[in-house]
Amino acid sequence: MTAILERPMTTGFDALLRTTEELDTPDGFKAELIRGKIVVSPWSSPFYKLQMRSLRLQLAAHVPEGHDADTIPFLFSFASSERAYGPDLHVADLAAFRGNARHVDGDALSLVAELTSVSTRDVDWQEKLEVYGRPVPVYLVLDMQAEEITAF
């Protein structure tokens, strides 16, 4: 199940981001800002845990100095694209997590991995590819339906 809260873009990215951050989502759900809409959807199913863990462990020894590979959910914002995502796996500069902000600047990311599902596949392949493709050096799409990994 995915719920979408639509608001006109006249409220502005900052207002939508603030609303996204402040949503009291049920346990196991995340809120993202996609195409000017707040989208609430479940975190990955338990089936994905082993794949995400395996990838995280393989990446851990190779992350840049001061960065960390993790699957803990955080909201990363991309102000220039007016988007905010909670990737399945991220490698990010730990310095970006200092302070009390409710989101992390997407520029802190050095790698993002998204595991597709039937409901997120199009967004992972199109929308997120376009947004991650600018500031994030490596974007991995683990296409769970096609059983393929693509690196950008």
GILINQUI-V702161 format. One record per backbone hydrogen bond with DSSP energy under -1.0 kcal/mol. CO is the residue of the C=O (numbers start at 1). NH is the residue of the N-H. If there is no record, write none. Layout:
CO_NH / CO_NH
This chain:
3_40 / 5_38 / 8_11 / 9_12 / 12_16 / 13_17 / 14_18 / 15_19 / 16_20 / 17_21 / 18_22 / 23_25 / 26_29 / 28_43 / 30_41 / 32_39 / 33_84 / 34_37 / 37_34 / 38_5 / 39_32 / 40_3 / 41_30 / 45_48 / 46_49 / 48_52 / 49_53 / 50_54 / 51_55 / 52_56 / 53_57 / 54_58 / 55_59 / 56_60 / 59_62 / 64_67 / 66_94 / 68_92 / 70_90 / 75_104 / 76_85 / 77_106 / 78_81 / 78_83 / 83_78 / 84_33 / 85_76 / 89_113 / 90_70 / 91_110 / 91_111 / 92_68 / 93_96 / 94_97 / 95_98 / 104_77 / 105_108 / 106_109 / 108_93 / 111_91 / 112_140 / 113_89 / 114_142 / 117_121 / 120_124 / 121_125 / 122_126 / 123_128 / 126_130 / 127_131 / 128_132 / 129_133 / 131_134 / 132_136 / 138_112 / 139_152 / 140_114 / 141_143 / 141_150 / 142_116 / 142_144 / 143_147 / 143_148 / 148_143 / 150_141
